[in-house]
Amino acid sequence: MNDDLAALHTRIDHTNELLQRMLAEVAKTPSTHAIFVDAGYLYAAAGRLVAGTEDRRAFDLDAEGLIDALIDRARTIFADSRLLRVYWYDGARRRIHTAEQQTIAELPDVKVRLGNLNANNQQKGVDSLIRSDLESLARHRAISDAALLGGDEDLVSAVEAAQGYGARVHLWGIEAPEGRNQAEPLLWEVDSQRTFDLDFFKPYVSRRTAPGHETTANRPTREDVRFVGAQIAAKWLAARGRDTLMELLPGHPYLPGSVDQDLLVEAEGLLQYSLRGQADLRRALRDGFWEHLRAQY
């Protein structure tokens, strides 16, 4: 009898030890967040705010620059968390990527998910994709926090599904010139709300100029822009020193929003050319900036 009791105590001790190890591992596991972008809402709300129109054909969106800015903002908000990825939801006819959507899909840490686009250019199936991803990631404990940039009331079920598995959902919105551009039931359900203003979106949205206003003849090459990026990096490093560089390097390939904006403004001054809406040139600029800095490490 005593032997049985001793064996039982041994098993209990062993079980307790395993539980303690498991809890220690859970405590060491970093929190994880993901960003979910309803592109239909983004284009409509940001276009209205900056360009005065919801018509995508009337303005350019620097999606790469904006995504970097959203990632940088999330890094500040979720300071002790790592990014899983950015989910970008949009519509396309027969769910075939447009050239712009393909460019976005090629960005690091970005997953493009496409619903259908009907004859009236209305998105179909996007909300269900968001719900499916939110619910699945929360159920599998892949994320602890979800930043949702959207405004449709149909997203309420997606929020509730994720919350049901313990994830916190944070609603991100875009300032409306008048009234609201997010459904009240959605605002009621989320764990927190945050609105981005005109100054946040201004660098990434620009009205398209009339044909011939800015010709391809004076458009710099990618190599020209890459060289300018390296020039600015050299000045940046000389002014700020290696300690600041060491703080910047872990964020590669992303630049903090303030650094990215300073880089853009200075590059446009040197090139005498606007890089707004020029995703390929903006990428070349950042590549040149990073290449020089990393070569000094």
C-alpha positions as CSV (number, residue, x, y, z in Angstrom):
1,M,0.0,0.0,0.0
2,N,2.8,2.4,0.9
3,D,4.5,1.5,-2.4
4,D,1.4,2.4,-4.3
5,L,1.1,5.7,-2.4
6,A,4.7,6.5,-3.1
7,A,4.3,5.7,-6.8
8,L,1.2,8.0,-6.9
9,H,3.2,10.9,-5.3
10,T,6.0,10.3,-7.8
11,R,3.5,10.5,-10.8
12,I,2.0,13.7,-9.3
13,D,5.4,15.3,-8.9
14,H,6.3,14.3,-12.5
15,T,3.0,15.8,-13.7
16,N,3.6,19.0,-11.8
17,E,7.0,19.3,-13.2
18,L,5.7,18.9,-16.8
19,L,3.1,21.5,-16.1
20,Q,5.6,24.0,-14.8
21,R,7.8,23.4,-17.9
22,M,4.8,24.0,-20.1
23,L,3.8,27.2,-18.3
24,A,7.4,28.4,-18.5
25,E,7.5,27.8,-22.3
26,V,4.1,29.6,-22.7
27,A,5.5,32.6,-20.7
28,K,8.5,32.8,-23.1
29,T,6.4,32.6,-26.2
30,P,6.0,36.1,-27.7
31,S,2.6,37.6,-28.5
32,T,1.8,37.7,-32.2
33,H,-0.4,40.2,-34.1
34,A,-1.6,40.4,-37.7
35,I,-3.0,43.3,-39.7
36,F,-6.2,42.7,-41.8
37,V,-6.8,45.4,-44.5
38,D,-10.2,45.6,-46.3
39,A,-8.8,47.3,-49.4
40,G,-12.3,48.4,-50.6
41,Y,-12.7,50.4,-47.4
42,L,-9.2,51.7,-47.6
43,Y,-9.4,53.0,-51.2
44,A,-12.8,54.5,-50.7
45,A,-12.1,56.2,-47.3
46,A,-8.5,57.3,-48.0
47,G,-9.4,58.5,-51.5
48,R,-12.2,60.6,-50.2
49,L,-10.1,62.0,-47.4
50,V,-7.0,62.9,-49.4
51,A,-8.1,63.2,-53.1
52,G,-11.7,64.1,-52.6
53,T,-13.0,61.0,-54.5
54,E,-13.7,57.3,-54.0
55,D,-13.0,56.5,-57.7
56,R,-9.8,54.4,-57.8
57,R,-9.1,55.6,-61.3
58,A,-8.7,59.2,-60.1
59,F,-5.8,58.7,-57.7
60,D,-2.7,56.6,-57.0
61,L,-2.1,54.7,-53.8
62,D,1.4,53.9,-52.7
63,A,0.4,50.6,-51.2
64,E,3.9,49.5,-50.3
65,G,4.6,52.7,-48.4
66,L,1.3,52.6,-46.6
67,I,1.7,48.9,-45.6
68,D,5.2,49.8,-44.2
69,A,3.6,52.6,-42.2
70,L,0.9,50.4,-40.9
71,I,3.4,47.8,-39.8
72,D,5.5,50.5,-38.1
73,R,2.4,51.8,-36.3
74,A,1.5,48.2,-35.2
75,R,5.0,47.7,-33.9
76,T,4.6,50.8,-31.7
77,I,1.1,49.7,-30.5
78,F,1.9,46.1,-29.9
79,A,5.4,46.7,-28.5
80,D,6.0,43.2,-27.0
81,S,4.5,41.4,-30.0
82,R,5.8,40.1,-33.3
83,L,4.1,40.5,-36.7
84,L,2.7,37.4,-38.3
85,R,1.8,39.1,-41.6
86,V,-0.4,41.6,-43.3
87,Y,-3.6,40.3,-44.9
88,W,-4.8,42.4,-47.9
89,Y,-8.3,41.7,-49.0
90,D,-9.5,43.1,-52.4
91,G,-11.8,42.2,-55.2
92,A,-10.9,41.2,-58.8
93,R,-12.8,39.9,-61.8
94,R,-12.7,36.1,-61.7
95,R,-10.3,36.4,-58.8
96,I,-7.4,37.1,-61.1
97,H,-4.8,39.5,-59.7
98,T,-4.5,42.9,-61.4
99,A,-0.9,44.2,-61.9
100,E,-1.3,46.3,-58.8
101,Q,-2.5,43.4,-56.7
102,Q,0.3,41.3,-57.9
103,T,2.9,43.9,-56.9
104,I,1.3,44.0,-53.4
105,A,1.3,40.2,-53.2
106,E,5.1,40.2,-53.9
107,L,5.8,42.4,-50.8
108,P,7.4,40.6,-47.8
109,D,5.0,39.6,-45.0
110,V,1.9,40.4,-47.1
111,K,-0.8,37.9,-48.2
112,V,-3.3,39.1,-50.8
113,R,-6.7,37.4,-50.6
114,L,-9.2,38.1,-53.4
115,G,-12.9,38.1,-53.5
116,N,-14.9,38.5,-56.7
117,L,-15.7,41.8,-58.4
118,N,-19.1,41.9,-60.1
119,A,-20.3,43.9,-63.1
120,N,-21.0,46.9,-60.9
121,N,-17.4,46.8,-59.4
122,Q,-18.7,45.7,-56.1
123,Q,-16.7,43.3,-54.0
124,K,-18.2,39.9,-53.2
125,G,-16.9,37.4,-50.7
126,V,-14.3,39.6,-49.1
127,D,-16.0,39.7,-45.7
128,S,-16.3,35.9,-45.6
129,L,-12.5,35.7,-46.3
130,I,-11.7,38.0,-43.5
131,R,-14.0,36.1,-41.1
132,S,-12.4,32.7,-42.2
133,D,-8.8,34.0,-41.6
134,L,-9.6,35.8,-38.4
135,E,-11.4,32.8,-36.9
136,S,-8.8,30.2,-38.1
137,L,-5.8,32.2,-36.8
138,A,-7.5,32.8,-33.4
139,R,-8.6,29.2,-33.1
140,H,-5.1,27.9,-33.6
141,R,-3.6,30.5,-31.3
142,A,-1.6,31.9,-34.2
143,I,-2.4,35.5,-33.1
144,S,-3.2,37.2,-29.8
145,D,-4.2,40.5,-31.4
146,A,-5.8,41.5,-34.7
147,A,-5.7,45.0,-36.2
148,L,-8.6,45.3,-38.6
149,L,-8.7,48.2,-41.0
150,G,-12.3,48.2,-42.2
151,G,-15.8,49.6,-41.6
152,D,-18.4,47.2,-42.9
153,E,-21.1,45.9,-40.5
154,D,-20.7,42.5,-42.1
155,L,-17.3,42.2,-40.3
156,V,-19.1,42.0,-36.9
157,S,-19.3,38.2,-37.2
158,A,-15.6,38.0,-38.0
159,V,-14.8,40.0,-34.8
160,E,-17.1,37.9,-32.7
161,A,-15.6,34.7,-34.1
162,A,-12.0,35.7,-33.3
163,Q,-12.9,37.0,-29.8
164,G,-14.6,33.7,-29.1
165,Y,-11.2,32.0,-29.3
166,G,-9.5,34.6,-27.0
167,A,-8.0,37.0,-29.6
168,R,-8.4,40.7,-29.1
169,V,-9.6,42.7,-32.2
170,H,-8.6,46.3,-32.6
171,L,-10.5,48.3,-35.2
172,W,-8.5,50.8,-37.2
173,G,-10.3,53.5,-39.2
174,I,-9.7,56.4,-41.6
175,E,-10.8,59.9,-40.7
176,A,-14.0,60.8,-42.4
177,P,-14.4,64.4,-43.8
178,E,-17.9,64.3,-42.5
179,G,-20.0,61.8,-40.6
180,R,-18.7,58.3,-40.1
181,N,-17.4,55.7,-42.5
182,Q,-17.6,52.7,-40.1
183,A,-20.7,50.9,-38.9
184,E,-21.7,51.5,-35.3
185,P,-22.3,47.8,-34.6
186,L,-18.7,47.1,-35.6
187,L,-17.5,49.9,-33.3
188,W,-19.5,48.4,-30.4
189,E,-18.0,44.9,-30.8
190,V,-14.2,45.5,-31.0
191,D,-11.8,45.7,-28.1
192,S,-10.3,49.1,-29.1
193,Q,-10.6,51.7,-31.8
194,R,-8.0,53.9,-33.5
195,T,-8.5,56.4,-36.3
196,F,-5.7,57.6,-38.7
197,D,-6.0,61.1,-39.9
198,L,-5.2,63.1,-43.1
199,D,-1.5,63.6,-42.2
200,F,-1.0,59.8,-41.9
201,F,-2.4,59.1,-45.4
202,K,-1.2,62.2,-47.3
203,P,2.2,60.7,-48.3
204,Y,0.6,57.6,-49.8
205,V,-2.4,59.0,-51.8
206,S,-2.0,61.4,-54.7
207,R,-4.4,62.6,-57.4
208,R,-3.5,61.4,-60.9
209,T,-2.2,64.2,-63.1
210,A,-3.6,64.9,-66.6
211,P,-1.8,63.0,-69.4
212,G,1.4,64.8,-70.4
213,H,1.8,66.8,-67.2
214,E,4.6,64.6,-66.0
215,T,6.2,62.6,-68.9
216,T,8.2,59.5,-68.8
217,A,11.1,61.4,-70.3
218,N,12.0,63.0,-67.0
219,R,11.3,59.8,-64.9
220,P,14.4,58.7,-63.2
221,T,15.6,55.1,-63.6
222,R,15.5,52.6,-60.7
223,E,19.3,52.7,-60.6
224,D,19.2,56.5,-60.3
225,V,16.8,56.3,-57.4
226,R,18.7,53.5,-55.7
227,F,21.9,55.6,-55.9
228,V,20.1,58.6,-54.3
229,G,18.8,56.3,-51.5
230,A,22.4,55.3,-50.8
231,Q,23.5,58.9,-50.8
232,I,20.8,59.8,-48.3
233,A,21.8,56.8,-46.1
234,A,25.4,58.0,-46.0
235,K,24.3,61.4,-44.8
236,W,21.8,59.8,-42.3
237,L,24.6,57.6,-40.8
238,A,27.0,60.5,-40.6
239,A,24.5,62.6,-38.7
240,R,23.1,59.9,-36.4
241,G,26.0,57.5,-35.8
242,R,26.3,53.7,-35.5
243,D,24.3,53.5,-32.3
244,T,21.2,54.7,-34.1
245,L,22.0,52.3,-37.0
246,M,22.1,49.4,-34.5
247,E,18.6,50.4,-33.4
248,L,17.4,50.5,-37.0
249,L,18.8,47.3,-38.3
250,P,16.5,44.8,-36.5
251,G,13.5,46.4,-38.3
252,H,14.8,45.5,-41.8
253,P,13.3,45.6,-44.4
254,Y,10.9,48.1,-42.8
255,L,11.7,51.7,-42.0
256,P,10.1,53.6,-39.1
257,G,7.4,56.0,-40.5
258,S,9.4,59.2,-39.7
259,V,12.6,57.9,-41.3
260,D,10.7,56.7,-44.4
261,Q,9.0,60.1,-44.9
262,D,12.2,62.0,-44.4
263,L,13.8,59.7,-47.0
264,L,11.0,60.3,-49.5
265,V,11.0,64.1,-49.1
266,E,14.8,64.4,-49.4
267,A,14.9,62.0,-52.4
268,E,12.2,64.0,-54.2
269,G,14.2,67.2,-53.7
270,L,17.4,65.7,-55.1
271,L,15.6,64.0,-58.0
272,Q,13.3,66.9,-58.7
273,Y,10.6,64.3,-59.3
274,S,7.6,63.1,-57.3
275,L,7.8,59.5,-56.1
276,R,4.2,59.5,-54.8
277,G,2.3,56.6,-56.3
278,Q,5.6,55.3,-57.9
279,A,5.8,52.0,-56.0
280,D,8.7,50.6,-58.0
281,L,10.8,53.7,-57.5
282,R,9.9,53.9,-53.8
283,R,11.1,50.3,-53.4
284,A,14.4,51.2,-55.3
285,L,14.9,54.1,-53.0
286,R,14.5,52.0,-49.8
287,D,16.7,49.3,-51.3
288,G,19.5,51.8,-51.9
289,F,19.1,53.2,-48.4
290,W,19.2,49.8,-46.7
291,E,22.1,48.5,-48.9
292,H,24.4,51.3,-47.9
293,L,23.5,51.0,-44.2
294,R,23.9,47.2,-44.1
295,A,27.2,47.5,-45.8
296,Q,28.4,49.6,-42.9
297,Y,27.4,47.0,-40.3
